Amino acid sequence: MKILVLNAGSSSLKYQLFEMPDSRVITSGLIEQIGEKGSNVQSHQEAIKIVFDKLIDPKNKIIKDLSEVNVVGHRVVHGGEAFHDAVLIDENVRKEIKQCIKLAPLHNPANLAGIEAIVEFLPNMPQVAVFDTAFHQTIPIHAFLYALPYELYKKYKIRRYGFHGISHQYVAIKAAKKLKKPLEELKLVTCHLGNGCSISAVLGGQSVDTSMGFTPLEGLVMGTRSGDIDPAIVSFLMEQEKYTHQEVNTLLNKKSGLLGISGISNDVRSLLEAAENGDQRAMLALDIFSYRVKKYIGAYTFAMNGVDAIIFTGGIGEHANLLREKITKGIFQVVDPKKTQVLVVPTNEELMIAQEAFALTSKKSLRKRKKIKRGNKKSKKAKAKK
């Protein structure tokens, strides 16, 4: 079975074509600057058309025609409280994804545009949505509810949703295989560290807490996001600096984090180089980043009454060895090194989406085949009676 995975960002489209169940990547690619000034690609519909043209181009020899693609799997950032698992996309699912745009205004419109483009070009193609928030739907109410008037949760669904769920789930499964233990028996802290960062407590294979909240702004210090701050800072800045709502939002999401503290860059590689050359603010940014990660690891270790493995993934988590050392320094004075391991597990969100799409569609086709088989048996018996 060939599954095309689409990961549509606000101005980008990543794609991979898999042969399942072998998990073999047939081809992959990235289209950037979608809709940006001067770009040759002004919409996700155009981007997907480019992907299709590449797939069936005789020079590339990837596939002969689009009928060879059996399923399209999509990463959808926000599924609200409606989706706990991957789902086959129909009109109702598309409506629910649209409803969640107010919760993820930068991401869900792009995700939906990718889905709608497939509906336009290949109306009979089965599509599967895999949600970044779905893995975190197992978080208990005492961990996901904010201490705001309860009526606001009922009215607006203001709660902790968490993100990077596809990545956290994938590395938890891979870690269990590395540890040679059933996932259901493990206590894991998964650290997805990239330009966006989040940490999850995974108990028995289920997310029981995570650092990102109602939006991806909460939690760790990130490339350009502030992470946790005192909420009163917002009203203080609006009073003192006369910021508008949009200006504060831009400040916290685009101008803070590692970039804001260092004044140099949101890229850890640049900051490590600057720190080696003695730049004090670059050092400070990395210290704050590492401290926040370590603090969350400690909190989730206590929340689960122990930890079997601390897992690092994402661009920073996988490649920034000095930061990993900084984060884990002294950790074995607190936890037993014989019982706790530190693992680096490369994430693969696209493969996770392909696996979820395959599991969902292959089960459905199996049930359908069984139903047809039972129907055929009944018709044969009826004919025999006649």
C-alpha positions in Angstrom: 0.0 0.0 0.0 1.3 3.4 -1.0 0.6 6.2 1.5 1.3 9.9 0.7 1.9 11.9 3.9 1.4 15.7 3.8 2.6 18.0 6.5 1.3 21.4 5.6 2.7 24.4 7.5 1.6 28.0 7.2 4.0 28.6 4.3 5.4 25.2 3.6 4.5 21.6 2.5 6.6 18.6 3.5 5.7 15.3 1.8 6.8 11.7 1.9 5.5 8.7 -0.1 5.7 5.5 1.8 5.4 1.8 0.9 3.5 0.2 3.7 3.7 -1.9 5.8 7.4 -1.9 5.0 7.7 1.7 6.1 9.9 2.3 3.1 10.3 5.9 1.9 9.8 6.0 -1.9 10.4 9.8 -2.2 10.2 12.9 -0.1 10.4 16.7 -0.5 9.7 20.2 0.8 8.1 23.2 -0.8 8.7 26.5 1.0 7.6 30.1 0.9 4.0 29.3 -0.1 2.0 32.4 -0.4 5.0 34.7 0.3 5.8 37.8 -1.7 7.8 36.9 -4.8 7.1 33.1 -4.5 6.1 31.1 -7.5 3.8 29.1 -5.3 0.9 31.1 -4.0 -1.4 28.4 -2.4 -1.3 24.9 -0.9 -3.4 23.8 -3.9 -0.6 24.9 -6.2 2.0 23.2 -4.0 0.1 19.9 -4.0 -0.2 20.1 -7.8 3.6 20.4 -7.9 3.9 17.3 -5.7 1.6 15.4 -8.0 3.5 16.5 -11.1 6.8 15.3 -9.4 5.3 11.9 -8.5 4.1 11.1 -12.0 6.9 12.8 -14.0 8.3 10.0 -16.3 11.8 11.3 -15.7 11.5 10.7 -11.9 10.1 7.2 -12.4 8.4 7.3 -9.0 4.9 6.1 -9.9 3.1 5.8 -13.3 -0.1 7.6 -12.2 -1.8 8.9 -9.1 -4.1 5.8 -8.9 -1.1 4.0 -7.3 -1.5 6.2 -4.2 -3.9 4.4 -1.9 -4.3 6.8 1.0 -3.2 10.4 1.9 -2.3 11.0 5.5 -2.3 14.6 7.0 -0.7 16.1 10.1 -3.3 18.3 11.7 -2.1 20.5 14.5 -5.3 21.0 16.5 -8.1 18.6 17.0 -9.6 20.2 20.1 -11.5 17.8 22.3 -13.2 16.2 19.4 -10.4 13.8 18.3 -8.6 11.2 20.5 -7.2 9.2 17.6 -6.5 9.3 13.9 -9.6 9.4 11.8 -10.8 9.0 8.2 -11.6 12.4 6.9 -15.2 13.1 5.8 -17.2 16.3 5.7 -17.9 16.3 9.4 -14.2 15.9 10.2 -13.4 18.8 8.0 -16.0 20.9 9.8 -14.5 20.0 13.2 -11.0 20.9 11.9 -12.3 24.2 10.7 -13.9 24.8 14.1 -10.5 24.5 15.7 -9.0 27.2 13.5 -9.6 29.7 16.4 -7.4 27.5 18.6 -4.6 27.2 16.0 -5.0 30.1 13.6 -1.5 29.7 12.1 -1.6 26.0 11.5 -5.1 24.6 11.0 -5.9 26.7 8.0 -2.9 25.3 6.2 -3.7 21.7 7.3 -7.3 22.2 6.1 -6.1 23.6 2.8 -4.0 20.5 2.1 -7.1 18.3 2.8 -9.3 20.4 0.6 -6.8 20.3 -2.2 -6.9 16.5 -2.2 -10.7 16.6 -2.2 -10.5 18.9 -5.3 -7.9 16.9 -7.2 -8.7 13.3 -6.1 -12.3 13.4 -4.7 -12.4 9.6 -4.1 -9.0 9.3 -2.4 -9.3 8.1 1.3 -7.7 10.7 3.6 -6.6 10.3 7.2 -6.1 13.0 9.8 -3.5 12.5 12.5 -3.7 15.1 15.2 -0.8 16.7 17.2 -3.2 17.1 20.1 -4.7 13.6 20.0 -1.9 11.8 22.0 -2.4 14.3 24.9 -6.2 13.6 25.2 -5.3 11.0 27.9 -4.1 13.8 30.2 -6.4 13.8 33.3 -8.6 16.8 34.1 -6.6 17.8 37.2 -3.6 18.2 34.8 -5.3 19.8 31.8 -7.6 22.3 33.5 -6.5 25.9 34.3 -7.6 27.5 37.5 -9.9 29.9 35.7 -13.6 30.2 36.3 -15.0 26.8 35.2 -17.6 28.4 33.1 -14.8 29.6 30.7 -13.7 26.1 30.1 -17.3 25.0 29.4 -17.9 28.0 27.1 -14.5 28.3 25.2 -12.8 24.9 25.9 -9.9 26.8 27.5 -7.6 24.0 28.7 -4.2 22.4 28.2 -4.1 20.6 24.8 -0.4 20.0 24.3 1.3 19.7 20.9 4.1 17.7 19.2 1.9 14.6 20.2 2.8 12.7 17.0 6.5 13.1 17.9 6.1 12.2 21.6 4.1 9.1 20.7 6.6 8.0 18.1 9.7 8.3 20.3 8.0 6.7 23.3 7.2 3.6 21.1 10.8 3.5 19.8 12.3 4.0 23.3 10.3 1.0 24.6 11.9 -1.1 21.8 15.3 0.1 22.7 14.7 -0.7 26.4 13.3 -4.1 25.4 10.3 -3.5 27.7 6.6 -3.2 27.1 5.6 0.4 26.7 2.7 -0.2 29.1 5.2 -0.8 31.9 7.4 2.3 31.4 7.6 5.8 32.9 9.1 8.1 30.2 9.9 11.8 29.9 10.0 12.7 26.3 11.8 16.0 25.3 11.0 17.3 21.8 13.5 20.1 21.5 13.7 22.1 18.2 12.7 25.7 17.4 9.5 24.7 19.1 10.0 22.7 22.3 7.8 20.6 24.6 8.2 17.9 27.2 5.7 15.1 28.0 5.2 12.7 30.9 4.3 9.3 29.3 3.1 6.8 31.8 2.3 3.3 30.5 2.3 4.6 26.9 -0.2 7.4 27.6 0.5 11.1 27.9 -0.4 12.3 31.5 1.1 15.8 31.3 2.8 18.1 28.8 4.5 21.5 28.8 2.6 23.2 26.0 -0.9 24.3 26.9 -3.9 26.0 25.3 -1.5 27.2 22.6 2.1 26.2 21.8 3.4 29.3 23.6 3.3 27.8 27.1 6.1 25.8 28.7 9.8 25.7 27.7 11.9 28.6 26.4 11.9 28.1 22.6 13.6 29.7 19.6 11.4 32.8 19.5 8.6 31.9 22.1 8.8 33.0 25.7 7.4 29.9 27.3 6.1 30.3 30.8 5.7 33.9 32.1 3.7 35.6 34.7 0.4 36.4 32.9 0.3 39.9 34.5 3.3 40.8 32.4 1.0 41.1 29.4 -1.2 43.8 31.0 1.9 45.5 32.4 3.4 45.8 29.0 0.2 47.0 27.4 0.0 49.8 30.0 3.7 50.8 30.1 4.6 50.3 26.4 1.1 51.0 25.0 1.3 47.7 23.1 -1.8 46.5 21.3 -3.0 42.9 21.7 -1.4 41.9 18.4 1.9 43.5 19.3 2.1 41.6 22.6 1.2 38.4 20.8 4.0 39.0 18.3 6.4 39.9 21.1 5.8 36.6 23.0 5.7 34.4 19.9 8.2 35.9 17.5 10.6 38.1 19.4 11.2 36.3 22.7 12.8 33.0 23.7 16.5 32.4 22.7 16.3 35.2 20.2 15.0 37.7 22.8 17.5 36.8 25.5 20.6 36.5 23.3 19.8 39.3 20.9 21.6 37.2 18.3 19.6 34.3 17.0 17.0 31.7 17.7 19.4 29.0 16.3 21.2 27.0 19.0 24.1 26.4 16.7 24.7 30.1 16.4 24.4 30.6 20.1 26.8 27.8 21.0 29.4 29.4 18.6 28.8 32.8 20.2 29.0 31.4 23.7 32.4 29.7 22.8 33.6 33.1 21.8 32.6 34.6 25.1 29.2 36.2 24.4 27.6 36.5 27.8 24.0 36.8 26.5 24.4 33.8 24.4 25.6 31.9 27.4 22.7 33.2 29.4 20.1 32.2 26.8 21.5 28.6 26.8 21.6 28.5 30.6 17.9 29.6 30.9 16.9 27.1 28.1 18.7 24.2 29.8 17.4 25.1 33.3 13.8 25.2 32.1 14.1 21.8 30.5 15.7 20.3 33.6 13.0 21.7 35.8 10.2 20.1 33.7 12.1 16.8 33.7 12.2 16.9 37.5 8.5 17.9 37.8 7.4 15.0 35.5 9.6 12.5 37.2 8.0 13.3 40.5 4.5 13.4 39.0 5.0 9.8 37.8 6.8 8.7 40.9 9.9 7.8 39.0 11.3 7.6 35.5 12.7 4.7 33.4 14.1 6.8 30.6 14.6 10.5 29.6 14.3 10.8 25.8 15.7 13.6 23.7 14.5 14.2 20.2 14.1 17.1 17.6 16.9 19.2 16.1 18.3 20.3 19.4 17.5 17.2 21.3 19.2 14.9 18.8 22.3 17.0 17.8 23.2 19.6 20.5 25.4 17.3 22.6 26.6 20.1 24.9 23.1 21.2 25.8 22.1 17.6 26.5 25.0 17.3 28.9 24.1 20.6 30.5 20.5 19.5 31.0 21.4 16.1 32.4 24.4 17.2 34.5 23.9 15.9 38.1 20.7 14.1 37.2 22.0 10.7 38.4 22.5 12.2 41.9 18.7 12.3 42.0 17.7 9.2 40.0 19.2 5.7 40.1 21.5 5.3 37.0 20.8 1.6 37.1 17.1 2.2 36.7 17.0 5.3 34.5 18.5 5.8 31.0 19.1 8.9 28.9 18.3 8.1 25.3 18.5 10.0 22.0 15.7 8.9 19.7 15.4 10.6 16.3 11.8 11.5 15.7 9.9 10.7 12.5 6.4 12.3 12.5 5.8 11.5 8.8 6.4 7.8 9.4 4.1 7.9 12.5 1.4 9.4 10.3 1.9 6.8 7.7 1.7 4.0 10.3 -1.5 5.5 11.8 -3.1 5.9 8.3 -2.1 2.3 7.3 -3.5 0.9 10.6 -6.8 2.7 10.2 -7.4 2.1 6.5 -6.2 -1.5 6.5 -8.5 -2.4 9.4 -11.4 -0.8 7.6 -10.7 -2.6 4.3 -10.4 -5.8 6.3 -13.8 -5.3 7.9 -15.3 -4.4 4.5 -13.9 -7.6 3.0 -15.2 -9.7 5.8 -18.6 -8.1 5.4 -18.7 -8.7 1.7 -17.6 -12.3 2.3 -20.4 -12.9 4.8 -22.8 -11.3 2.4 -21.7 -13.7 -0.4 -22.1 -16.7 1.9 -25.7 -15.6 2.8 -26.6 -15.1 -0.9 -25.2 -18.6 -1.8 -27.2 -20.2 1.0 -30.3 -18.4 -0.2 -29.7 -19.6 -3.8 -29.2 -23.1 -2.6 -32.5 -23.1 -0.7 -34.3 -22.0 -3.9 
